[in-house]
Amino acid sequence: MKIVFLDSSEVNPGDISWEPIEKLGEFKDYKRTSEEEITDRLHGAEAVFLDSVPLGRKEMERSPSLKFIGIAATGYNHVDLQAAARLGIAVTNVPAYSTDAVAQHTVALLLSITNRVEAYRQGVFSGDWSSCKETLRETAPLTLLSGKSMGIVGYGNIGKKVAELAGAFGMKVNIYSRSPQETVESDVVSLHCPLTPETRHLVDKSFIENMKDGAILLNTARGGLVDAGALAEALTSGKLTAAGLDVMEPEPPEEANPLIGLENCWITPHVAFTPYETRKTVVDTCGANLESFLKGERRNRLV
């Protein structure tokens, strides 16, 4: 069996063994694949793994030997499931592998905003503490989370975990599906919902106008949930105190993205899911999914 991985750089840059997949056939991994290279690299392949490379009906029809598509992630909006079903191609994913990692990163962004650890660290390095300067206490005040409210938009596995962690800080948790208004008006609003036509730019000018003055917005879900222009305007005007983002639209972001460079916008480059332990789970599960398919079983099947 010929097996290819079209874009393995994010999942396995080289620190994880491919043995769970390699044992199942002739395996070739590509760090990145452009849309123009997909058909050529799928030639003769019976199984393909991919992280974020889009795979549509055209690419599937041009790959008649393809029997299995393994998505090395939880989300599957970049793969045409209807086309796969019509062509008799099995599709699997890796559900809930990143719950703990993304929840942890969400809280890390929040604490970066409220506790300003990096600002104080740099202040110590620059001698502010040694010289008894107190400027940092004035320019980087700390914020207590206990007694504040956390609004969770998207109460799946990650949303539930973030709610649990927020509760450990003594925060009141509001769930969007239960109390939309209370959630939007929370001190912190954290996004954990999927990106669909209905949720695209959910956080727009109107949504932000309904948020509490001085609130914090967190997004570790999908960049398309947020209208970058509206958020930048709110951060610049002071309507929102800060934002913490691990996702952008598009990725990588354009140089002209209005959020980049704003001092009250903490941005990380879509790394929440990347701890070694999490990525190893992805590789192991990908191998297990394909092995299950070869045995005629339906482990983690979407189609």
Number of C-alpha atoms within 10 A of each C-alpha: 11 18 24 25 25 23 20 21 14 17 24 19 9 11 10 14 12 17 12 16 24 14 11 16 13 12 18 15 18 13 14 17 16 11 11 8 11 18 17 12 18 23 15 16 21 19 23 23 26 26 22 20 17 15 21 15 16 11 16 21 14 14 19 15 16 23 18 23 30 24 26 27 24 15 16 19 13 14 19 17 20 13 17 23 13 10 15 13 20 20 27 25 26 23 16 13 21 23 19 17 17 26 23 18 20 26 17 15 22 23 17 15 23 17 18 16 14 11 14 16 12 12 17 14 11 11 11 16 15 10 9 8 11 11 12 16 10 8 9 15 12 14 12 12 20 13 12 16 22 28 29 29 22 18 18 15 17 25 23 17 17 26 22 14 16 20 17 11 13 14 21 18 21 23 21 18 12 11 12 14 15 18 24 27 21 23 24 28 26 28 25 25 19 18 17 13 10 9 14 16 18 18 21 16 17 10 14 22 16 11 23 18 16 15 22 25 28 24 23 25 24 22 21 20 25 23 18 21 14 20 23 21 16 20 23 17 10 14 18 24 19 25 27 25 25 22 24 25 15 11 10 10 14 11 8 7 14 14 24 15 10 14 11 18 23 19 18 15 12 19 14 22 23 16 13 13 13 18 21 19 16 23 23 17 24 26 21 17 27 28 17 15 19 12 9 9 12 16 16 19 16 16 18
